[in-house]
């Protein structure tokens, strides 16, 4: 139940030809208390409720609990969500025995493309594909909860 991940800006669309699948998703936040966030996500015909704890000081690790819920429940919860839901397409891209999740944001965050890599442990060695750029792990402005705070963000977007 511990999430360990690294996050990177994506510098090109080269990942698209390497993706093994993709799904559109909408996610919105029910709570963004500094100690925990509560999120509802609709991904295709599946829906999830997720609770994430506060990140450790490195920004690499935090507690995460996720449960699949019905699509009907998720749609009802979306009505309670904070403004500015996140709309994106997620691509699963294998590279050197690793699986990157690349999020291409839409709407007010169009132009932002982020790659995440979940790790087994904090010290795990990461091999980056050529389309990964600057690491933004631990930078709150690149986390979905932060992006959902406003319809406008000051994050560096990919061009």
Number of C-alpha atoms within 10 A of each C-alpha: 9 13 17 20 18 19 25 20 23 26 17 14 11 13 22 14 8 13 18 12 10 16 13 15 19 16 24 25 27 19 15 17 10 9 9 16 17 19 24 26 25 22 17 12 9 13 22 18 21 16 18 19 18 15 18 12 9 10 17 18 22 17 15 16 13 14 11 14 15 15 17 9 13 21 14 11 17 20 11 12 17 16 15 18 22 22 22 22 17 22 22 20 20 15 14 9 7 15 18 23 20 26 23 20 19 14 12 16 20 14 14 19 25 26 25 21 17 18 18 11 13 13 7 10 8 11 11 14 16 11 14 21 17 11 15 18 19 18 13 14 16 21 14 15 21 14 20 22 17 13 13 11 15 9 13 12 16 14 10
